[in-house]
Amino acid sequence: MERQNSITLSGITNFLEAGALLRHRDQWILIEGPFKPSEALDCDEITVFFPDFYDLKSSAPLKGARTYRLSPEELRKNCEAYLAQKPPSKGPLMGASWVEPQKEHFRQALEGIQSRIQKNEIQKAVPAIFARSSQTVTAVERAQMLLTLLEAPQTLYVYGFWQKGEGVLGATPEVLFEYSQGVIKTMALAGTCPKAEALQRESLLEDEKEMQEHLFVLEDLKNTLKSWGDVKTAGPGILELPMLYHLKTEIEVHCAQQPPFLTLIEQLHPTPALGVAPRSQGYKWMAEFPGQEGRRGFGAPFAFLGPEEALCLVAIRNLQWNSSVSMIGSGCGIVAASEFEREWRELYQKRLSVRKILGLEV
């Protein structure tokens, strides 16, 4: 794959039609399509892996035609040049009519999960619900959203992938793992307080329910990663995002040998931050809850894989679309002490944070 540090107007146009995107340490990595399956990860190129949440074999790793590494200023200049050719009359998805998820659907999920908890089958599970619009996403709107995402705080990883009329674009705070120079870095990110409720609620570090949810994730990750080396942790602390606070514990593992990246994804996905604790109870049964149609990649691994380095995000806080629908999903951890109205408000705040970070009408 050809790598370049600048991009032409033709290149940005092709990228906005079929592309993959990652902001990493203030550098924007753009991969221009078309994409085709990659048979191996040991070649000197970046491979994109973005499967279905419930089926890691639904998509092969993919490679594109060209890779660009741009500064924020270069990306801004090129998006503006693209939009100058075909100036938009309004903002992205402006005027779109969003159908919010049904409360009854979420109630069924919460009650179903808490029933399993009461039977001592599980300790925690994370259902997802979705707002939907029949308005889909154009290349022009992708350029508009990228200009807005340039201002996203560094606590968020901006990412995206699109081709053949469907795709995803978002800014996630959660990393499944990062590997470089013999070290796996990851995080337990679970436990949430919307900023709008912070004054009425106790600190996350003192909230028994949120700390319990966090510790389920932390202990699962420590147990899963210990086969690769000694697991070291730092935290928990509070991660501040534009509209939310999260509990976060940083995790490091110094490896004796480089783990196969796809194997590591299979071992880690989904953590109890998006799946079920304990893992032995599986997670695919959550697909039976109402309102799950079209979930596809929400909460799935989103990975940029190289021969010796990898970054795999958790694909949350995003907008997904295909030729007929756009979707914004949100999930929350359900434990025995979870209360319906509190979780319902949290789910709304997470979806609202997506609309704001992408510059969508609210």
C-alpha positions in Angstrom: 0.0 0.0 0.0 1.3 3.4 -1.0 1.9 5.8 1.9 1.9 9.6 1.5 2.0 12.7 3.7 -0.2 14.8 1.5 -3.4 14.3 -0.4 -4.8 15.7 -3.6 -8.3 16.9 -4.2 -8.8 13.7 -6.2 -7.5 11.7 -3.3 -9.8 13.3 -0.7 -12.7 12.8 -3.1 -12.0 9.1 -3.4 -11.4 8.8 0.4 -14.8 10.4 1.1 -16.5 7.8 -1.2 -14.6 4.8 0.2 -12.3 5.3 3.2 -11.1 4.5 6.7 -10.0 7.0 9.3 -8.2 7.1 12.6 -7.0 10.0 14.7 -4.0 8.8 16.7 -1.9 11.1 18.8 -3.0 14.2 16.8 -2.1 12.6 13.5 -4.9 11.7 11.1 -4.5 8.4 9.3 -6.6 8.2 6.1 -6.9 5.1 4.0 -8.4 5.6 0.5 -10.4 2.7 -1.0 -11.4 0.6 -2.6 -10.9 -2.1 0.0 -10.2 -5.8 -0.6 -9.6 -8.7 1.8 -6.1 -9.0 3.1 -4.8 -12.6 3.5 -2.1 -11.8 6.0 -1.2 -9.2 8.7 2.5 -9.6 8.4 3.0 -7.3 5.4 4.2 -3.7 5.7 0.8 -2.1 5.5 -2.2 -1.0 7.7 -5.1 -3.4 7.7 -8.6 -2.4 8.8 -10.7 -4.9 10.7 -14.3 -4.0 11.6 -16.6 -7.0 12.0 -20.1 -7.4 13.2 -20.5 -7.2 17.0 -22.0 -10.7 17.2 -19.8 -12.3 14.6 -16.1 -11.7 14.4 -15.9 -13.8 11.2 -18.4 -11.6 9.4 -15.7 -9.5 7.8 -12.1 -10.2 6.8 -9.3 -7.7 7.5 -9.2 -5.2 4.6 -6.5 -3.2 2.9 -7.0 -0.1 0.8 -5.3 1.5 -2.1 -3.3 4.4 -0.4 -2.6 5.5 3.2 -2.1 9.2 4.1 -0.8 10.6 7.4 -2.1 14.2 7.7 -1.9 16.9 10.3 -5.2 18.4 11.5 -4.5 21.5 9.4 -3.9 19.4 6.3 -7.2 17.5 6.8 -9.1 20.7 7.4 -7.7 22.4 4.3 -8.6 19.4 2.1 -12.1 18.9 3.5 -12.7 22.6 2.9 -11.4 22.4 -0.6 -13.7 19.4 -1.3 -16.7 21.3 0.1 -15.9 24.4 -1.9 -16.6 22.3 -5.1 -20.1 21.5 -4.0 -21.1 23.8 -1.1 -23.7 22.2 1.1 -27.0 24.0 1.7 -27.2 22.8 5.3 -25.4 20.8 8.0 -25.1 17.0 8.1 -28.5 15.3 8.5 -30.0 18.7 9.2 -33.8 18.2 9.4 -33.5 14.5 9.8 -36.4 13.0 11.7 -35.1 10.7 14.4 -37.3 7.9 15.8 -36.1 7.4 19.4 -35.9 3.9 20.9 -38.9 2.5 22.6 -38.9 2.6 26.4 -40.7 -0.7 26.5 -37.9 -2.4 24.5 -35.3 -1.2 27.0 -37.5 -2.2 29.9 -37.7 -5.8 28.5 -33.9 -5.9 28.2 -33.3 -4.6 31.7 -35.9 -7.0 33.3 -34.5 -9.9 31.3 -30.9 -9.2 32.4 -31.9 -8.6 36.0 -33.9 -11.9 36.0 -30.7 -13.7 35.0 -28.8 -11.9 37.7 -31.4 -12.9 40.4 -30.9 -16.5 39.2 -27.1 -16.1 39.7 -26.5 -16.9 36.0 -24.7 -13.6 35.4 -23.5 -10.5 37.2 -23.8 -7.9 34.5 -24.8 -7.4 30.9 -24.9 -4.4 28.5 -27.9 -4.0 26.3 -27.9 -1.5 23.4 -30.7 0.6 22.0 -30.9 2.7 18.8 -32.3 6.0 17.5 -33.0 5.7 13.8 -33.6 8.1 10.8 -34.5 7.3 7.2 -32.0 10.0 6.1 -28.7 8.5 5.2 -25.2 10.0 4.9 -23.5 11.5 1.8 -19.9 12.1 1.1 -20.5 15.8 1.5 -21.9 15.2 5.0 -18.9 13.0 5.9 -16.6 16.0 5.0 -18.8 18.3 7.2 -18.6 15.9 10.1 -14.9 15.5 9.8 -14.5 19.3 10.1 -16.4 19.1 13.3 -14.5 16.1 14.6 -11.2 18.1 14.2 -12.3 19.8 17.4 -13.0 16.6 19.4 -11.0 16.4 22.6 -7.9 14.2 22.7 -9.6 11.9 25.3 -11.6 10.6 22.3 -10.4 8.4 19.4 -11.9 9.6 16.1 -12.5 6.7 13.7 -14.5 5.8 10.7 -15.0 3.3 7.8 -17.3 3.5 4.8 -17.8 1.9 1.4 -20.6 0.8 -0.9 -23.2 3.0 0.7 -22.7 2.0 4.3 -20.4 3.0 7.1 -19.6 4.3 10.6 -18.1 7.5 11.9 -17.6 8.4 15.5 -15.4 9.3 18.5 -14.9 6.6 21.1 -13.3 6.9 24.5 -12.7 3.2 24.8 -9.7 1.1 23.6 -9.9 -2.7 23.4 -6.1 -2.8 23.2 -3.1 -1.1 21.8 0.1 -3.0 21.2 3.6 -1.5 20.5 7.2 -2.5 21.4 6.2 -5.6 23.5 3.5 -3.9 25.6 -0.3 -4.4 25.6 -2.2 -1.3 26.9 -5.9 -1.4 27.5 -8.4 0.0 29.9 -11.4 -0.9 32.1 -13.9 1.8 31.1 -17.2 1.3 32.9 -19.3 3.3 35.3 -20.9 6.5 34.0 -22.4 9.7 35.3 -23.8 12.3 32.9 -22.5 15.8 33.7 -26.0 17.0 33.8 -26.6 14.8 36.9 -23.2 15.2 38.6 -24.3 17.7 41.2 -27.3 15.5 42.3 -25.2 12.3 42.5 -22.3 11.1 44.6 -18.9 10.8 43.0 -18.4 7.9 40.7 -15.5 6.7 43.0 -18.0 6.5 45.9 -21.0 5.1 43.9 -21.3 1.5 45.0 -23.3 0.5 41.9 -21.0 2.2 39.4 -17.9 0.8 41.1 -19.3 -2.7 41.1 -19.9 -2.4 37.4 -16.4 -1.1 36.9 -14.8 -3.9 38.9 -16.5 -6.6 36.9 -14.8 -5.3 33.8 -11.4 -4.8 35.5 -11.3 -8.3 36.9 -12.3 -9.9 33.6 -9.6 -8.0 31.7 -6.9 -9.0 34.3 -7.9 -12.6 34.1 -8.1 -12.6 30.3 -4.7 -10.9 29.8 -2.6 -12.7 32.4 -1.6 -15.4 29.9 0.4 -12.8 28.0 2.5 -11.5 31.0 2.3 -9.7 34.3 -0.7 -7.4 34.5 -0.2 -3.9 36.0 -3.1 -1.5 36.7 -3.4 2.2 37.6 -6.7 3.5 38.9 -9.5 3.8 39.0 -9.8 7.4 38.2 -12.4 9.6 36.5 -12.2 10.3 32.8 -13.9 13.5 31.8 -15.6 13.8 28.4 -17.6 16.7 27.0 -21.0 15.4 28.4 -20.1 12.4 30.6 -17.8 11.2 33.4 -16.5 7.6 33.3 -14.6 5.4 35.7 -11.3 4.3 34.1 -8.5 2.0 35.1 -5.4 1.8 32.9 -3.9 -1.6 32.3 -0.5 -2.7 30.9 1.0 -6.1 30.1 4.6 -6.5 29.2 4.7 -9.5 26.8 7.4 -12.1 26.3 6.3 -12.4 22.7 4.1 -10.5 20.3 0.5 -11.8 20.5 -1.3 -12.5 17.2 -3.6 -9.5 17.0 -6.7 -11.3 15.7 -6.3 -13.9 18.5 -6.1 -11.0 21.0 -9.3 -9.5 19.6 -11.1 -12.8 19.9 -9.9 -13.2 23.5 -11.0 -9.7 24.6 -14.1 -9.0 22.6 -16.5 -8.2 24.2 -15.3 -7.2 27.6 -18.1 -6.8 30.2 -18.0 -3.1 29.4 -20.1 -4.1 26.2 -20.9 -7.7 26.8 -21.6 -10.0 29.8 -20.0 -11.0 33.1 -19.0 -13.7 33.4 -17.9 -14.4 29.9 -18.8 -18.1 30.3 -22.5 -17.2 29.9 -22.0 -15.9 26.4 -23.3 -12.7 25.0 -25.1 -13.5 21.7 -28.4 -14.1 23.6 -28.6 -10.3 23.9 -29.4 -10.2 20.1 -32.8 -11.5 21.0 -33.9 -8.3 22.8 -36.3 -6.1 20.8 -35.0 -3.2 18.8 -31.6 -4.8 17.8 -32.2 -4.8 14.1 -29.2 -3.4 12.2 -26.8 -3.3 15.2 -24.0 -4.5 13.0 -20.8 -3.0 14.2 -22.0 -1.0 17.2 -19.7 -2.0 20.1 -17.5 -4.2 17.8 -13.7 -4.1 17.5 -12.5 -1.4 15.2 -8.8 -2.2 14.5 -6.0 -0.6 12.5 -3.4 -3.5 12.4 0.2 -3.3 11.3 3.0 -5.9 11.2 4.3 -5.0 14.7 1.8 -2.5 16.1 -2.0 -2.4 16.5 -4.7 -0.2 17.8 -8.1 -1.7 18.4 -10.9 0.6 19.5 -14.4 -0.3 20.8 -16.8 1.1 18.2 -19.2 3.1 20.4 -20.3 6.8 20.3 -20.9 6.7 16.6 -23.3 7.2 13.7 -23.9 4.1 11.5 -25.6 4.2 8.2 -26.5 2.1 5.1 -28.5 3.0 2.0 -31.8 3.2 3.8 -31.2 4.1 7.5 -28.9 6.0 9.9 -28.6 4.9 13.5 -27.1 6.2 16.8 -26.7 3.6 19.4 -26.1 3.7 23.2 -25.6 1.0 25.8 -25.4 0.8 29.6 -24.3 -1.7 32.1 -27.1 -3.5 34.0 -26.3 -4.9 37.4 -28.6 -6.0 40.3 -28.8 -2.4 41.6 -29.6 -0.7 38.2 -32.7 1.5 38.1 -34.7 1.9 35.0 -35.1 5.7 34.8 -31.5 6.4 35.7 -30.2 4.0 33.0 -32.7 5.5 30.5 -31.4 9.0 31.1 -27.8 7.8 30.7 -28.6 6.1 27.4 -30.1 9.4 26.1 -27.1 11.4 27.2 -24.8 9.1 25.4 -26.7 9.4 22.1 -26.9 13.2 22.6 -23.1 13.3 23.0 -22.7 11.6 19.6 -25.0 14.2 17.9 -23.0 17.0 19.4 -19.5 15.7 18.7 -20.5 15.1 15.0 -22.2 18.5 14.6 -25.7 17.0 14.0 -28.8 19.0 14.8 -30.0 18.5 18.4 
